[in-house]
Amino acid sequence: MVHTAISGTAWPDAAARTASAPAALIEPSASFASDFPQRPFAIRHRLAGHPLFTLPRIIELLQRMPRDHIEFNSGKVGIDQDPNEMPLLEMEPEEIIHRIETASAWMVLKRVEVDAEYRVVLDEALDAVARHRGHADRNAAGFSDIRGFLFVSSPRSTTPFHIDGEDNVFVQIHGEKLFTVYDNRDGKIASPEAVERCITRHRNLTYHDGFDVRAEPHKLLPGDGLFVPYLWPHWVGTADSYSVSLAITWKTRAVMRHNDLLLCNSLMRRLKLNPADPGRRPILDKVKASSLGLARTAVEPLRRIEALRLALRKIALGRNANYYLRAGKSKPAA
């Protein structure tokens, strides 16, 4: 179902918003009771027109962010784009925003929750989701590892077919998007090994025309949104104007454990081992999760330094892992 856009939304300052007790950022829907978190469903939100998501404020944000938290490339790619052949842009991030109508670009600012103003928006939105589920707030609902991914895309650009390793409330703030999701609960689109690669190596997934019978397209205008469940494949395309969208993501304890097991299995495959899929051998799953927890405790302090984050990413994901940092090349180096 397509809704009309919210227009003329006025956003007072924080004190005034608190005093007037504004409505929830994510509006209530019966689907929060019937479909969450098993199936995708349309939502409505109140972020269209919010000043934090105007282009000038986005430029201010990217100027404060670490460079490896800003990913961009050409939006002129196919649904089944090979990540090893990703076309790059010879522009700096700020220039892309200034020229977004004509840049043919796709950009994401990752981890915007590290900025206090954006963190407030994420927390308010997920508190609303939690209340719609009957919980007091996001913490009572078990939402952790809360992250924000802010997307700015040129007209007629594509985000290729991929899988994400978290639950996601995706909200459309400016422009129009077609967001197409696919049911893979029976593994007919992506096998367990393919899902593992998406979570531990690169998010892009091989696409075939035969998947179209499973497609669930959602046309999103400002004020529209979509709940995207954990591990549901999807691709996204913009229409005839630039687009600003926000993915508000979180993980439950069960999701974090499943991702850890996928990572352990990926590491074991590199050692030429043949690990069991998560859930097949519960005792071994406990050993894997405990071992990874110890390794993460040792590595996590290193991730606070950008150069070390890039080195760790290269070790984990391969030589082309940091392709989006290489300006002036049409594709990653061989």
C-alpha positions in Angstrom: 0.0 0.0 0.0 1.4 3.4 -1.0 0.8 6.4 1.3 1.0 10.1 0.4 4.0 12.0 1.6 4.0 14.1 4.8 4.5 17.8 3.8 5.0 21.0 5.7 6.2 19.2 8.9 7.5 21.8 11.4 10.3 20.7 13.7 10.7 22.9 16.9 13.8 22.8 19.0 14.4 20.0 21.4 13.0 21.8 24.5 9.8 22.7 22.6 9.4 19.1 21.4 9.8 17.8 24.9 7.3 20.3 26.3 4.7 19.5 23.7 5.0 15.7 24.0 5.1 15.0 20.3 3.7 11.9 18.7 6.0 8.8 18.3 8.5 9.0 15.4 7.3 5.6 14.3 3.6 5.4 14.1 1.6 2.4 15.5 0.5 -0.4 13.2 -1.3 -3.7 13.7 1.7 -5.3 11.9 3.9 -4.8 14.9 1.8 -7.4 16.6 1.1 -9.7 13.7 4.3 -9.7 11.6 7.2 -8.4 13.6 9.9 -9.6 13.5 9.2 -12.5 11.0 7.9 -10.6 8.0 8.5 -7.2 6.3 5.7 -4.7 6.5 5.0 -1.0 5.7 5.2 1.6 8.4 4.7 5.4 8.7 7.1 7.8 10.4 7.5 11.5 11.3 11.0 12.2 10.1 10.2 13.7 6.7 11.2 17.4 6.9 13.4 16.8 9.9 16.3 19.4 9.8 19.0 16.8 10.5 18.3 15.1 7.2 18.7 18.2 4.9 21.7 18.2 2.6 23.5 21.1 4.5 23.2 19.2 7.8 24.3 16.0 6.1 27.5 17.8 4.9 28.2 19.0 8.4 27.8 15.4 9.7 30.1 13.8 7.1 32.8 16.5 7.9 32.8 15.1 11.5 32.8 11.4 10.6 35.9 9.1 10.2 36.6 8.6 6.5 36.1 4.9 6.7 32.5 5.4 7.9 31.6 7.1 4.6 31.1 4.7 1.7 30.2 5.8 -1.8 30.4 4.5 -5.3 28.5 4.8 -8.6 24.8 4.3 -8.5 24.9 3.1 -12.1 25.2 -0.5 -11.2 23.1 -3.6 -11.7 20.9 -5.5 -9.2 23.5 -8.3 -9.4 26.6 -6.1 -9.2 29.8 -8.0 -8.5 31.5 -6.2 -5.6 34.9 -6.9 -7.1 33.9 -4.8 -10.1 32.3 -1.9 -8.3 32.6 1.3 -10.3 34.1 4.1 -8.1 33.8 7.9 -8.3 36.5 10.5 -8.6 34.9 12.8 -6.2 35.2 13.6 -2.5 32.2 13.0 -0.2 31.2 16.7 0.2 31.3 17.2 -3.5 29.0 14.3 -4.1 26.4 15.8 -1.8 26.7 19.2 -3.5 26.2 17.5 -6.9 23.8 14.7 -5.8 21.2 15.5 -8.5 23.8 14.8 -11.3 26.6 12.8 -9.6 25.1 9.3 -10.4 26.2 8.4 -6.9 25.2 6.2 -4.0 26.5 7.1 -0.5 26.0 5.8 3.0 27.2 7.4 6.2 27.7 4.6 8.7 27.3 4.6 12.4 25.6 8.1 12.6 24.6 7.2 16.1 28.0 8.3 17.3 26.8 11.9 16.8 24.6 12.9 19.8 21.9 14.6 17.7 21.3 11.6 15.5 21.5 9.2 18.4 18.5 10.9 19.9 16.5 10.3 16.7 17.5 6.6 16.6 16.6 6.1 20.3 13.2 7.8 20.0 12.3 5.8 17.0 13.2 2.4 18.6 11.5 3.4 21.8 8.4 3.8 19.7 8.9 0.4 18.1 9.4 -1.2 21.5 6.2 0.5 22.9 4.2 -0.8 19.9 5.4 -4.2 20.9 4.3 -3.8 24.5 7.7 -3.0 26.0 8.6 0.1 28.1 11.5 1.1 25.8 14.2 -0.2 23.5 16.2 -1.7 26.3 13.3 -3.6 27.7 12.7 -5.0 24.2 16.2 -6.4 24.0 17.4 -4.0 21.2 21.2 -3.7 21.3 24.0 -2.6 19.0 21.8 0.2 17.7 23.2 1.8 14.6 22.1 4.3 12.0 23.0 4.3 8.3 22.2 7.4 6.4 21.8 7.0 2.7 22.0 9.8 0.1 21.5 8.7 -3.5 21.3 10.3 -6.9 18.2 9.9 -9.1 17.9 6.5 -10.9 20.6 4.8 -8.8 20.6 1.2 -7.5 21.7 -0.5 -4.4 22.5 -4.1 -5.5 20.8 -7.3 -4.2 22.2 -8.0 -0.7 21.6 -9.3 2.8 22.1 -7.4 6.1 22.9 -9.0 9.4 20.4 -7.1 11.6 16.8 -6.0 11.9 16.0 -2.7 10.2 13.4 0.0 10.3 14.1 1.8 7.0 12.5 5.2 6.6 12.3 7.3 3.5 12.9 11.0 4.2 13.3 12.7 0.7 12.6 11.5 -2.8 11.1 8.1 -3.8 12.5 4.6 -3.6 11.5 1.2 -4.7 12.5 -1.2 -2.0 12.1 -4.9 -3.0 12.4 -7.7 -0.5 12.5 -11.5 -0.9 11.5 -14.3 1.4 14.5 -16.7 1.8 13.3 -18.6 4.9 13.4 -21.8 2.9 16.9 -21.2 1.6 15.7 -21.2 -2.1 17.3 -17.8 -2.9 20.4 -18.0 -0.7 21.8 -21.2 0.7 23.2 -21.2 4.3 26.7 -20.8 2.8 25.6 -17.8 0.7 24.1 -16.1 3.7 27.3 -16.8 5.6 29.3 -15.0 2.9 27.0 -12.0 2.9 27.4 -11.6 6.7 31.1 -12.3 6.9 32.6 -11.3 3.5 30.5 -8.9 1.4 26.8 -8.1 1.6 26.1 -8.5 -2.1 24.2 -11.6 -3.2 23.9 -13.3 -6.6 20.6 -12.5 -8.3 18.6 -14.5 -10.8 15.4 -13.5 -12.7 13.7 -16.5 -11.3 13.7 -14.8 -7.9 11.1 -12.4 -9.2 8.1 -14.6 -8.2 9.2 -14.0 -4.5 9.6 -10.3 -4.9 7.7 -8.0 -2.5 8.0 -4.4 -3.9 7.4 -1.4 -1.7 7.1 2.1 -3.2 8.4 4.5 -0.5 7.6 8.2 -0.5 8.7 10.7 2.3 6.9 9.6 5.5 6.8 5.9 4.3 9.0 3.2 5.7 9.5 -0.5 5.9 10.5 -3.1 8.5 13.1 -5.4 7.0 13.7 -8.6 9.0 17.1 -10.1 9.7 18.6 -11.9 6.7 15.8 -11.0 4.2 17.5 -10.3 0.8 16.6 -7.0 -0.9 17.6 -4.4 -3.5 16.7 -0.7 -3.7 16.3 1.8 -6.5 15.7 5.5 -6.6 13.3 7.4 -8.9 13.7 10.8 -10.6 15.0 12.9 -7.7 17.7 12.5 -5.2 16.9 10.4 -2.1 17.6 10.6 1.6 16.9 7.6 3.7 17.8 6.3 7.1 18.2 2.7 8.2 17.7 2.3 12.0 19.1 -1.1 12.9 19.5 -3.2 16.0 20.4 -6.7 17.0 18.8 -9.0 19.6 20.9 -11.4 21.6 19.8 -14.2 19.4 20.8 -12.3 16.2 24.3 -11.4 17.6 24.9 -15.1 18.5 23.8 -16.3 15.1 26.1 -13.8 13.4 29.0 -14.9 15.6 28.4 -18.5 14.6 28.4 -17.5 10.9 31.7 -15.7 11.4 33.2 -18.7 13.2 32.1 -21.0 10.3 33.6 -18.6 7.8 37.0 -18.7 9.6 36.8 -22.5 9.8 36.2 -22.8 6.0 39.4 -20.8 5.4 41.2 -23.5 7.3 39.6 -26.0 4.9 37.2 -27.3 7.5 33.6 -28.1 6.9 31.6 -26.6 9.9 28.0 -27.4 10.6 25.4 -24.7 10.1 24.3 -22.8 13.2 21.8 -24.9 15.3 22.9 -28.3 13.9 25.4 -29.0 16.7 24.4 -27.0 19.8 27.3 -28.0 22.0 29.8 -27.0 19.3 27.9 -23.8 18.8 28.6 -22.9 22.4 32.3 -23.6 22.0 32.4 -21.4 18.8 30.6 -18.5 20.4 32.8 -18.6 23.5 36.0 -18.7 21.4 34.9 -15.7 19.3 34.0 -13.8 22.4 37.5 -14.1 23.7 39.0 -13.1 20.4 36.7 -10.1 20.2 37.7 -8.9 23.6 41.3 -8.8 22.4 40.6 -7.2 19.0 38.0 -4.6 19.9 40.4 -2.0 21.4 42.3 -1.9 18.1 39.1 -0.9 16.3 39.2 2.5 17.9 42.0 3.5 15.6 41.0 4.1 12.0 44.2 2.7 10.4 43.9 -0.5 12.4 40.2 -0.8 11.5 41.2 -0.7 7.9 43.9 -3.3 8.4 41.5 -5.6 10.3 38.9 -5.2 7.6 41.4 -6.1 4.9 42.5 -9.2 6.9 38.9 -10.3 7.4 37.4 -9.4 4.0 40.3 -9.6 1.5 42.5 -7.2 -0.4 39.6 -5.2 -1.9 37.8 -4.7 1.3 38.4 -1.0 1.5 37.7 -0.3 -2.2 35.5 2.7 -1.4 38.5 4.6 0.0 40.3 4.4 -3.3 39.5 7.6 -5.3 40.2 8.0 -8.9 40.0 4.4 -10.0 37.2 2.9 -12.1 37.3 -0.4 -10.1 39.4 -1.9 -7.3 42.9 -2.9 -7.9 43.5 -6.5 -8.8 
